[in-house]
Amino acid sequence: TWGDVQVSGGGTLNLTGVNTYTGPTIIDLGSRLALSGLGSIARSGIAGQGGVINNGLVDVTGKTTNVSLVSYSQSSTGVLKINFSPSSNQKLIISGATSLAGGIILEASPGVYSVGRYTILTSTGGVTGTFNNSTINILSYTSLSPSFSYDANNVYFNLALPGPLPAGSPPAPGKSPARAVCVEPWFCAYLQICAIDR
């Protein structure tokens, strides 16, 4: 079905069903598109008029499954919000091209996390650009060090073991002092922990 959707005016459009329109989906600055339940826009852009164009917020945390799109373009004002959990990580699966800028919010859930590289976006037509900033709550649940990386077709979220602290350094924000490596006696006394990596 031909048609397009534009979310504007600072409001929120919450899509809870399967949508079959084939025109573009445009989210303006200050506006939010949310997918929840069975919400899907998998055919948006299949007519060749552009897929999802995000200048605002695309929020897919209301879904427990992966999200399929034809193409995805995020500007410097755009933000993508997705889920992440120890048992599975949500992914955007894009059949066309992806262009990235702006930010990402990764909404982690409680649990035991493991070192690894996790795909959060895969794009058959290639990925250009990167996220310029991120908001991550995972440090509330783990002391592993988070980062993002990219290749030609994927965006990864990485969890790695934290490295030793340089002499005189305070613990990184969100890190548990009990997992810090004490390198000077005064620092250990300040943290009131043993001079070992626990």
N, C-alpha and C positions, 0 to 999 in steps of 0.2 A: 504494500500500500504506500503510494507516494505521500509525502508529508514531511514536515520538519518540526523540530521543537526548539524553542528558545526560552531559556530561563533568565528572567531579568527583573529589575526593580528591587533587588535585595531580598527576594523571597526564596522559598524552598519548594521544589517540586519533588514529591516522593512517589516513585513508580513501584508498584507492588505486583504488577502482572506482566505477562509477555507482550511486548510491543512489537509490531511488525512494520512500522513506517520505515521508509528507506532513505529519507532525506537526512540532512545533518542534524546533530544535536549540539546546540551552542549554549554554554553557560557563561553569563556575563559576570563581570567583576562585582563582588559582593553578593552574588546569588549562589544557590546550592542545589545540586541535583543529587538525590539520594535513591539508591536502589535497595530494596528490602524484599524479603520473602522470595517470591518467584520473579521479582522485577528483572526485566531484561530489555536491552536495546541492541541486541546482537545484529540486527539488520540495518541499523542507522548508518547511512553512508554507502550502502551497497549499490545505490544508483549512480555513484560516482561524483556526488556533490559534496564530499567531505563527510567524515564520520563524527566523532566526538571532538569538539573544540572547546577546551576548558580554559576560561579566563577567571573562573570563580573557584567553586569547590565541588569536586565529584567525590561523593561519600558512598562507599560500597560496604561499609561495616555492618549494615543491616542484613547482609547475605552471609550464608555459611558455605557457599560454593564459590568456584572461580567465576570470573566475569569475562565473557567473550565480546569483543568489539571488532568492527571492520578496520578502523584506524583511530589513532588517538593523538591529538595535538594539544600540548599544554604550554601556555604562555608564562611569562615571568610573574604574572599575578595569580596564576592558577595553582591549586593545591589538590592533591590526590590523597584520600584517606582510605586505608585498607586495614584488614585484620591480620594478626600474626599470633600463632599459638604453638606450644611445644609439640603437639600431635600433628598439626598440619598448618601450612601457610597458604593464605589466599593469594591467587595470582590473577593478573590481567592477561588474557590470551588474545592477541591481536593478529588478525590474518593479514593486515596490510602494514603500513608504515607507522612509526611512532616518533614524535618529536617532543622532546622534554625541555622544560625550564621550570621555574617556580619551585614549589615545595612538595613534600610528602609528609603525611602524618601516619605513623605506624602504630596501630592500637594493639598492643600485646596483652595477652591474657595470662593469669597466674599459672605457674607450673615450673617444671624442671627443664631448663634449656640446655642444649648440647652445642659444642663447637661444630661449625659447619658453614657451608655456603648454600643459601636458600634462594631459589628463583622466585621473584615477586612479579616480574613482568616478562613476557616473551612475545616477540614481534617478528612474524615471518618476513615482513617487508623491511626490516631493519630498524635500529634505534639510533637516533641522532640527539645530541644534547645530553644533559644530565640534570638531576634535581639540584637546585642551588641551595636549598636549606631543608632541614628535616626536624620533625618533632617526634621523639621516641620515648615511650614510657617503660621500655623493657628493663631499664636499670633498676626499676622497683622490684624485679623478680630474679635478677641474675647479676653476677659480677663480671660476666663475659663482656668483652669489648665489642661494640657494634660498629659497623661501617657499611657503606654501599660500594658496589663496583659494577662495571658495565663491560659488555662486549658488543659485537656487531648486532646481535639479535636479542639480548637479554639484559635485565637489570637484576642484580643480586643483593640480598641482605646477608651480611657476614657476621658471624659471632666467633670471636677468637679469645684465647686465653690472654688475660692482661699481662703486660710486661712488667718487669721490676721498676719500682719508682727510682728516679734519680735522687742523688743525695740532697736532702733538705726539701724535697717536694711534698706538698700535702696530697692526700688521696684525691683521685679524680672524682668529680661530682657523681653521686649515685653509687659509688663503689663502697663496699663494706670494708671498714677498717680491718676487720679480722682476716681479710684476704690480702691485705697490703704486705709488701715485703719491706721490713724495717731495715734501713741502711745506716741509721745513726742512732745512738742511744737516746738522745733527747727526743727524737721523733717517736720512738717506741714508748717512752714514758708519757709523751703527750697523748698518744692514742690509748694508753693503758692496756696494751696487749703485749704478748710475747714477741720476741725478736725472731719469729719464724713465719713462714708462709703456711697458713692453715687453710 
